[in-house]
Amino acid sequence: MSQTTQSAGVRLAAPAASNGMNGSGANGAAATRPARKAKVSKFSHRHVDPAFYWMAVPAAILFGILLYWPFLQGVGYSFTNSQGYGKADFIGFRNYGALFQDERVGHAYLFTFLISIAITVCVNLIALFLAVALNSHIAFKNGFRAIFFIPYTLAVLVIGYVFRYLFMTAIPEMGQAMHIGWLSQSMITSESMAWFPIVFLAVWQGVAYSTLLYLAGLQTIDESVYEAASIDGSNAWQTFWKITFPLIGPFLTINLVLTMKNAMNTFDQVVALTQGGPNSSTETVTYLIFNNGLTGGEFAYQTANAVIFFLVLVVIAAIQLGISARTDRSK
Amino acid sequence: MSNVKNTAISTTATSVSDASLRVLTGNQEDPRTARIRRQNVVAHKSKDRHSTNWVLTIVLAILSLAVFIPLYFTVVTAFKDQQTVGTFALPKVWHGENFVTAWQMTDFGSTALNSLLITVCAVALTLLTNTFVAYAVARNMDKRFFRFLYYFFIGAMFVPFSVLMLPLAKQMGSFHLDNRLGLIILYVVFGLGTNLFIAIAFINSIPFSLEEAARVDGAGTWRIFWQIIFPLMGPINATIAITTTLWAWNDFLMPLIVLTDQANKTIPLAQYVFSTQFSSNYPVAFASYLMAMLPVLIVYIFSQRWVISGVMRGAVKGE
């Protein structure tokens, strides 16, 4: 689901309850304080217009049927030997046991995790640089902003096919013409190098949105802070580390969480560039779930894999948010 | 400094507290130092306004080549023939007929129509439904049930699609929704979590007095929503429309698992089928890639400011 990418919110916590209709606004301010427990139990007893239920409940039912129900079904399937059709028997935790011994699955997790770290680091470094550059006094500011956002508007799969050809044929030919040894071979067909085009494409496409997020963060910083700094004789480097960087902390957090989440779900890039090859060296977890689960006859086995993958992602998100909460507090 | 940071997070409060901060500091400052400071600031500002950082501009120009080179390569390759393909040079003879071949091979007319139909319906339905769900949840957050719904919807943002795609593919098939209608429904429903997340913050910034006045005049909740709240949500509706458009138009995985009939295929899906079947004729393949990218690129060129500000509004919700 790529839309989650698009709508980063800076506030991860729930927006404060803010119902002014009967003066319960105080609820909101207290929501994040230690006194929270006592407050939350005091839900208001006012009458709610039934129209509000008509607005929200049908959506909730659809949401349950299309999202949570398949999710729970998946958990159910993971304890069977279902092929996706026909009869299935309950086999307990056997799928899970097999998963932990499956080298192909283990490699997919390792590969996904490694490229995710590479993608997250590269995307955020480049995006942060671009955002700061785009926010400073440069010519053609809006033009550059528009240019760097172009990759975000393109389908990953389609531009991925372009990159495939570039890495397969055009770049090796260029390397041969210029007699550069390591460039002369196609990276896509090399087991040890095939990760690079995938990371490259993910970064090429992912930088656009992160840059915009950082730019949004930079624009929340009041100009007068910079004026004060420059009057005090702060140089560009100091200004960045002492002012800009701490002030866009929340945007850094959300960017890291979002890029990591997207990178862990890398799929289109693999389909376009390597199809998991050579020798299944570039299979990501999502690709493996799709490929073997839907066409490879491992339906139940791969739903078990999906359940484990979900738990892994939750743990990663929790660690990331935990770290950022701790660094926020120590500041 | 921590104060500034906090206001940066809750955007609804930013403008107010910034202004009040400035008033406060201005009043407390010694008039003389304030005057000197103001002079400095003015001098500093005027100096800055005139000096463009050309070094940085050139660096950005070079970096923007990273965006342009793949696009340039796509264009020149699409016009070449099979013998001259593979280099960055301009084609000697421009082969426009590649596009005719690609159009026929990918059945571009009907796939583009599918993509358009799915995207337009998904965006329209999303705007017409997700907004009132957000309204109902936002205005009743003090009630236990609606607070639960909020987490129910938002929680799904953390469930990656890969986790539920296998059972979902099966389920959509058994509902006979493995078609365009099913795909539209999925975009409308799956977008709900993120759209709610953006819209609720915005709705919270709309004052209650308008609704109360309308209610006193006898308007019901639905009428209040359509006549007062929905029009006021214009900016955030634009954001939702833009993100949903880009998502539905460019998405590959969802059509891949949901659509079973080839006649329903969207543009990315058609490119996938095409590339796995006839990948050897690169100029024709690139012509089809270019055709797949062009609709979005053309719309983007004419609306880039609007698109970027819309997406940014989604990033700092509720501005």
Interface residues (C-beta under 8 A of the other chain):
Chain A: M1 S2 Q3 T4 Q6 S7 A8 G9 V10 R11 A14 P15 A17 S18 N19 G20 M21 S24 N27 G28 F43 S44 R46 V48 D49 A51 F52 Y53 M55 A56 A59 A60 L62 F63 G64 L66 L67 Y68 W69 P70 F71 Q73 G74 Y77 G84 L130 A133 L134 S136 H137 I138 A139 F140 N142 F144 R145 A146 I147 F148 F149 I150 P151 Y152 T153 L154 A155 V156 L157 V158 I159 Y161 V162 F163 Y165 L166 T169 A170 E173 M174 W204 Y209 L212 L213 L215 A216 G217 T220 I221 D222 S224 V225 E227 S230 I231 P246 L247 I248 G249 P250 K261 M264 N265 F267 D268 V271 A272 V285 T286 I289 F290 G293 L294 F299 Q302 T303 A306 V307 F309 F310 L313 V314 A317 K331
Chain B: M1 S2 V4 K5 T7 A8 I9 S10 T11 T14 D18 R22 R37 N40 V41 H44 K45 D48 R49 S51 T52 N53 W54 L56 T57 V59 L60 A61 L63 S64 A66 V67 F68 P70 L71 F73 T74 T77 G86 T87 F88 T129 N130 F132 V133 Y135 A136 V137 R139 N140 M141 D142 K143 R144 F146 R147 L149 Y150 Y151 F152 F153 I154 A156 M157 F158 V159 P160 F161 S162 V163 L164 M165 L166 P167 L168 A169 K170 Q171 I185 L186 V189 F190 G191 L192 G193 T194 N195 F197 I198 I200 A201 N204 F208 E212 G220 T221 W222 F225 T243 T244 L246 W247 W249 N250 D251 F252 L253 M254 L256 I257 I267 P268 Q271 Y272 S275 Y282 A285 F286 Y289 A292 M293 V296 L297 Y300 Q304 R305 V307 I308 V311 M312 G314 A315 V316 K317
